Amino acid sequence: MYHTQMEAARHNVITREMETVAKKEKRDAEYIRELVAKGEAVIPANKAHKSLSPEGIGAALRTKINVNLGVSRDANDYDLEMKKVMTAVRLGADAIMDLSSHGDTEPFRKKLTSECPAMIGTVPIYDSVIHHKRDLNELTAKDFLEVIELHAKNGVDFVTLHSGITRNTIEKIKSKSRKMNIVSRGGSLIFAWMSMTGNENPFYEYFDEILDICREHDVTVSLGDACRPGCLADATDACQIEELVTLGKLTERAWEKDVQVMVEGPGHVPINQIAANMEIQKTLCHNAPFYVLGPLVTDIAPGYDHITAAIGGAIAATMGAAFLCYVTPAEHLALPNVDDVHRGIIASKIAAHAADIAKGLPGARDIDDQMADARRNLDWEAQYGCALDPDTARKIRTERAPEEDHAETCSMCGKFCAVRSMNKALKGEIIDIL
């Protein structure tokens, strides 16, 4: 009996989860096993998450999408949050991160791991204050580790741990070399805890103890980027890169215990720096799967940051990022509602799919070729069947329907439709316009 997917892979064992991922990826199971054994792919699959439909995350696999959800003090309707979860799964989200920071979070977390087929992730430091019902400066390292273990027992598949920010980082941030300081919520909490207590980061100091917990339950460690840039001015600065060096060392320590690892990345990055960021991560973190927020390619689009993130995400995934954290129109503004979640997921799915085509993954372009056939034949039902968001496509066409005598086309071109004209011309038919 092997504790983790990585341990099994290193002993040349192909698990049920590896077989499932191989079928989804149109790859040989042995190929998946080799990626997991090397740490170049992870299969986050907590033994207690019985409803899980396993997915693989790695640069050589389909680009996966994560959706951040969860309640806050100002928006604490768990039923609504569950509705968002099911909407996300229906739209093709591969993972749900429960970032709840209010109330009794454990029942919701258990509901997710008992009913949701997508991977479930959390950031345990968010839950620490409300679980222990003590303010941040009153918590101990032991308190933080207890919450990690609780989440592991609840069936969470991966946890984000901001282990790369240390007391050395405090002095660099205090030097005011950054325009936006720390924008990671988890990173800011660790920074505050270290500042108030004078202690070292518990997720760094007790990393081996955390790995023992993760190994027991096969929880994948997602190494959080506390120093990710929150604006273009801070992109690829010394603070970000120094943390990445530490994350690379922690990755090796995790692999020594057969614990699967992802590494989280930026953030706000101008387009011309995205490729370099991907290469630096692959080098420093030994090709561990890279999980990126965006990256957002401009700072001035509140209300449209799902678009700025999709632009960056498509480039990042083409260059080696494996996992895209969705961004919604509400980013920087508010907790996303159901419509925001919808828009954010579709934008990220577009970015991921575009990157998979660019990478030449097996079968990635098949659905696009099917769409081309459907469009050539003016087969609207077939077009909806190929669409990432068929409901929206159908709604737009229905609400702006063409006139009856040219119903085969759309209301944009009518009988001037190029596809209709070419089909008729190639058949030797009269092209009637008037």
C-alpha positions, -999 to +999 in steps of 0.1 A: +000+000+000+015+033-011+008+065+007+009+089-023+005+089-061+042+099-063+053+070-041+033+045-062+047+060-094+083+057-082+077+020-075+064+015-110+028+011-099+001+025-121-028+035-099-065+037-107-062+075-107-033+074-132-054+052-155-083+076-153-060+106-161-045+087-190-079+082-206-088+118-202-055+130-216-055+104-245-021+092-233-006+059-222-009+052-185+028+045-183+035+080-197+014+095-169+032+073-143+066+086-155+055+122-152+042+117-117+073+099-106+095+128-118+073+154-102+064+169-136+028+161-131+006+158-100-027+140-094-043+157-064-064+129-049-070+128-012-079+093-001-110+107+017-124+125-014-146+097-026-166+117-052-134+128-070-130+124-108-091+125-109-073+150-131-036+154-139-018+187-137+014+192-156+028+212-186+026+181-208-011+176-200-042+196-208-042+230-190-064+228-160-087+255-145-091+264-108-121+284-095-118+303-062-150+304-041-160+306-005-179+329+019-167+360+037-181+381+065-199+404+040-212+376+018-219+345+038-246+325+020-233+289+018-263+278-004-254+305-029-217+294-028-227+258-034-247+270-064-216+287-077-197+255-072-221+234-093-222+261-120-184+260-121-183+222-124-210+223-151-189+248-170-158+226-168-138+238-138-112+212-129-107+224-093-125+244-066-106+263-040-127+269-009-114+303+004-141+307+031-131+331+058-162+333+080-184+310+101-182+273+106-163+263+075-160+225+081-195+214+071-192+232+037-157+217+032-171+182+040-200+188+016-175+197-012-154+166-007-185+143-004-204+157-035-180+176-058-162+156-085-136+184-090-104+187-071-108+206-038-081+230-025-079+253+005-056+278+021-055+266+058-042+299+072-075+316+063-094+290+084-070+291+114-084+323+130-120+313+127-114+276+136-095+284+168-116+315+175-085+335+184-069+365+167-039+361+145-012+371+171-026+346+196-022+316+173+008+292+176+026+272+150+008+241+165-025+258+158-017+263+121-006+226+118-038+214+134-059+232+108-038+216+080-044+182+094-081+190+098-084+199+061-065+168+051-089+146+072-118+165+056-107+152+022-090+183+007-069+174-023-044+202-022-035+230+002-018+263-005+010+270+020+030+302+019+062+285+030+086+305+010+083+338+029+107+339+058+119+365+084+145+376+059+117+387+036+103+411+063+134+433+060+132+434+022+095+444+023+102+470+050+128+486+028+099+498+006+115+485-026+080+475-039+052+496-051+024+472-039+042+454-010+025+419-005-009+414-022-012+377-014-039+374+014-022+344+029+013+359+025+002+391+042-012+371+072+020+352+076+040+384+073+018+400+100+021+369+123+059+369+120+060+407+126+037+405+157+052+373+173+089+376+162+088+340+152+098+323+119+071+314+094+056+281+108+049+268+073+087+271+067+100+261+101+078+230+104+077+221+068+088+185+075+059+180+100+035+194+074+049+170+048+042+140+071+005+151+073+003+155+035+020+122+029-005+103+052-035+116+033-019+122-001-026+159+000-007+178-027+013+208-015+007+239-035+036+262-026+020+297-024+037+328-038+034+353-010+056+377-029+037+375-062+036+409-080+004+428-074+012+453-101+033+455-132+059+476-115+068+447-091+069+420-117+100+397-117+116+417-089+142+404-064+115+396-038+096+374-062+126+356-075+142+350-040+110+334-028+109+312-059+145+300-051+132+290-016+102+272-032+125+252-054+144+240-024+111+231-006+100+212-037+130+189-034+123+184+003+087+174-005+098+150-032+121+133-007+090+123+012+070+114-020+047+143-015+033+159-047+040+195-053+027+224-074+043+259-073+022+290-075+032+320-096+023+356-105+003+377-105+006+409-125+032+406-153+036+425-186+033+404-217+070+407-225+080+391-192+057+361-191+079+337-210+109+346-188+088+340-157+078+305-169+114+296-177+128+308-144+102+288-125+109+256-145+146+260-138+144+269-101+116+245-093+128+215-113+098+214-137+072+210-109+037+220-123+033+258-123+000+272-110-006+309-120-031+336-112-036+351-146-011+366-150-028+399-155-011+419-182-023+453-172-034+470-140-061+493-154-090+470-162-112+466-131-144+450-142-126+433-171-098+415-153-111+381-166-100+394-200-066+407-188-060+374-170-071+353-200-046+371-223-018+364-198-030+329-190-030+318-227+006+330-231+017+315-198+002+281-205+017+280-239+051+286-223+047+259-196+022+269-170+000+239-161-028+253-140-047+286-144-065+302-115-095+319-130-101+356-125-135+371-126-148+406-136-151+412-098-114+408-092-101+437-071-137+449-065-160+424-047-168+388-040-179+373-074-216+365-080-228+336-101-226+356-134-190+367-125-181+331-119-196+321-153-176+348-171-144+341-153-145+303-160-153+308-197-124+333-201-100+309-184-113+279-205-106+299-237-071+307-225-064+271-215-078+256-248-059+281-269-027+271-252-033+234-255-037+239-293-005+259-294+013+231-275+000+205-300-015+183-273-032+151-286-068+159-298-067+195-286-078+209-319-104+182-328-133+202-315-122+233-334-122+212-366-157+200-358-168+236-353-153+245-387-174+217-403-205+228-385-200+265-396-194+255-432-226+235-432-245+263-414-255+236-388-264+257-358-272+229-335-238+213-342-221+247-336-238+249-301-225+214-294-190+224-301-192+257-281-174+262-247-206+280-236-235+266-257-262+283-236-248+318-243-243+311-280-279+298-284-293+328-264-275+354-285-287+339-318-323+333-305-326+369-292-313+384-325-329+359-349-326+366-387-356+371-409-376+339-418-365+339-455-328+337-445-331+317-413-302+295-423-278+324-417-276+350-389-288+385-385-253+400-392-251+392-429-284+376-438-283+366-475-249+383-479-234+355-458-201+344-473-206+308-462-240+306-478-228+322-510-198+299-513-219+268-507-243+278-534-216+289-558-198+256-555-230+237-561-237+258-593-268+273-577-282+309-581-271+331-552-303+350-545-298+382-524-326+405-533 
